[in-house]
């Protein structure tokens, strides 16, 4: 089963992919952002989850990332496609473009970022997004009338405030291409849960490094028009993302059985003495570590 996590824009449009059975799933890490809808798209079983919840009430720092990933895994999800609205840090990544990030710089600092409390496990994150999923998305996107960038470095900031201009300049100096607030710790948790994970980033505007003409003397009307422009960009990018994901699902399903390193991320990752891990920890994390406890 393929999970689809919709961020700003796409989260409110997931219903366009199909109606299905709604699941309210309680996890050891609390309730997920909202009900998970299980349906079929182009004959492919999918599980749909809006990251910010119904009505977009959860800020990036308040999203229950652990519960979201755990809930999807409990339904049998093996691959996740996530969307995220982003600001562009590069001239060549224009508003309304789609981007498949391949690297992350994590600047979050107040979110639980691991399942492993009560034991020690280390997973490799050199390639934070599944190369196999990214390859399929890139190949499918090349045949669509959309602008798709196949590589980028994404900075995940804590938020909910946007960057200062000094921060935006610093992120560019680091070599980053996109700025957003939600792909961390989501991608890390997916790796811990041995789920293949890739993201489709929706560029809504240029981050504040790119000063607009006459910005210093902008009036409220100008700012309102800018907001309307950003919302329009988000809506257009969302439709492009829906098209890409819809077309990619059959191709993803066709390769779902192929082995991937993401799905054995814990094989060498558990460093704790398994005999000493407390029973309540084994029970809480059984869905994730169960197959390794008998070895």
N, C-alpha and C positions, 0 to 999 in steps of 0.2 A: 504494500500500500504506500502511496506517495502522500506525504503531508504538505499542505500549502499554508504557510503563515503569512497572512496579509498585514502589511504595515499601513501607514498613513496613505489614504487613497485606495489602495487595493483591498485593505481590510473591510472597507465599507462596500466594496463591489464584488466580494466573493460569491454572493448569491447568483451573479451572472454566470458562474461556472456550473451551477446546478443545485437543485434542492434535494435534500436527503433526510436521513435520520439524525436527529440531534442527540448528543450524548453529554450529560453533565457528569464529569469524572472527578471524583475526589482522589487526591494523591497524598503520599506522605509529606508533600511539600505544599499542601493546601490546594485550593481550587485553581484551575487554569484561568486565563483571561476571560473565558466565556465558554459556552457549549461548543463542542467539536461536532461538525456536521459531516457525516460519512455519506458519500454519494459516488456516482460514476460519471466520468467525463471522457467521452470518446471511447467508452468501454473500459476505462482504467479506473480502478477503485482509488478514491482520494479522500483525505480527511482535511477539512477546511477549518482554520482557526484564525480569528481576528486578534492580532497581537494586543491592541489597545482596548479590546472589549467592546461590547455593544454600546453605542453612543460615544465612542472614543473618549472614555473617562480615565484611562490609565496613562499616566505620564511615563516616559521612557524609564525612569528610575523605579517606578512602581509596578512595572510589568512582572508577573510571577514567572520568570523565565524557566526555573526548574520545574514548576508544575506543568507548564506548557509542553516542554520536551518529554517529561515523564508520561503525561497523558497521551501524547501522540504515540510513544513507544508502546504503551499498554494496549493500544488499538491495533498494533502490528505494523506501524509505519516503519519503513526501512530507509526511505529517502525523503528529504525535506527540501522544498523550494520556498525561499523566503523573499519577501519584497521589502524595500525600505526606501523612503523618500530621502533624498540627499541634496546637499549643496555642492556645486562644482568648484574645485580648486584649480581647474585648468581651462584655459580659453577654448581648447578643442572639444571639451565636453560641454555641450550646449544644453540649455533647458529643453526638456522633452526627450532627450536622448536616454537610452537604456544602457546600463553598464553591468558587466559581470566582474565584480571585484575578485582578485586572487590573493590579496594580502590585507592585513589589518594591523593598525596600531591602536592598542586598547588604552584609552585614557579614563575609563570608568573607575570609580573608587568606592561606591557605597551600595553595590549590588552583590548578593550571594552568587559566586561565580563557579561553584563546583558542587557536585552531588556528594562528594566524599568527606563527610564529617563523621569522625569516629574511626577512620582508617586513612591510609595514604595511597593515592594512585596518581601517577603522572602520565599524561597522554601527550603524544607528539603533536605540535601545532605549527610545524614549519610550513605546511600547506593547509591553511585554516579552512579553505573551501574545497570540496571534493572535485578533483580534476576531471573525473569521469562525467559528473553532472554538468560541469562547466563546458566540457567539450560538446556534449549534446546540445546544450542551450545555444552555444556559439554557432554550431553547424545549422541548426534550425533557423536561428535568427538571420543568418546570411541569406536565406531564401525569402525573407519577408521584407516588405517596404518600410523598414524602420532603421533608425541609426542606432547601432549596437556596438559598444566598445567591449572588447573581449578580455581586457586586463585593466586593473586599477588597484591602487592602495587606498583603503578606506580607513579614516580616523574615526574611532567611536569615542565621542565625548560624553560626559555624564549628563549634561543638560539640567533642567529644561531650557536654560538660557542659550542663546546663540553665541557664537564666538565674538570676541573683540577683534578689531582689525589686527592688532599685534599677534594674537593667537592664530588668526587666519594666515598671516604672513609666515609665522613659524611653521605651521602645518605644511605650507607649500615648500619651505626650505627643507623640511624633513623628506620631501619626495612624495607626499601624499597627493591624491587626486580627488578624493571625495571626503565630505564631512557629514556624519550622521550620528544618531544617538541610540541605535537599537540592535545592531548585529552582534554586540558583545553584551553579556556572556553567552548569547544564544548559540553561536557557532561552537564555542568551547563545550557547552553542555551537550550539544548534538554529538560531538566527537567522543565525549565521555560515555554517552549512551550508545556508541557504535552505530550511529545513523549517518548516512551520507547527507551532506548539507551544502547547498549552494544558494547564492543570493542574486536577485535581480534588483539593481539600484535604479531608482527613478529620479533623474535630475530635474529639480523644480526651479532652480535659479543658480546664479553665481554667488558664492559666499562673499562676505564683506571685503575681501582683499581687492575686489574689482569695484572700485568706486564709480558710482554712476554720475553722469554729467549733472552739474548743478545740485548735487546731493546736499550740500551744506545749507542751501536756502530752499529746500523742498517744503512745500506746504502740505497740510493734511490731505488735500485732494490728490496730490501727487502720490502720497504714501498709500492712499486707498486704491488708486489705479495700479500701483505696484503689487499690492496684495491680490487684487483681482487677476493680475497677470500670472502671479505665482500659482494661484488656484487653477487657472486655466491650463497652465503647464502641467500641473499635477494630474488633472483630469485626462489630458491628452496622453501623458506618459502611462497612466493607469490603463487606458485602453490598449496601448502598445504592449504593456506587460501581460495583460489578459490574453492578447493574441499570441504572444510568444509562448506563454505557459500552456495555453490550450493546444497549440501545434506541437509542443515538445513532449507532452504527456505520453502519447503512443510510443515515441522513440525512447523515452526513459523507461517505460514499462518493458520494452523489448530487450533492454540490456540489464534489467533489474537483477537477474540471476547471476550475472558475472561477478566474480569475487572482487572485492575492493578493500584496500588497506583500512579504510574508515571503519569497516565492519568487524575489524579485529584489533581495534585501537587499544584494548585493555589486555591483550594477550601477554605483553611484557610490562604492562603498566602498573600492576598491583604490587606494591612494595611491602605492604604489611604482612606479617606472619598470619596466614589465613586461619591458623588454629587459635589465634588470640583475638580475632575480630569478634566483638560482642554479638550475641544472638539477635539483639534488637537491631543492630546495624545490618546484619545479614538479611533480616526480614525486611527492613525498610528499603534496602537496595537490591533485593533479590531479583527484581526485573532486569537490573543492569549487570550485576556481578554473579548471578546465580550459576551460570554455566562454568565459571572459573572456581567456584568453591569446592567442587568435587574433584578437582585435579590435584 
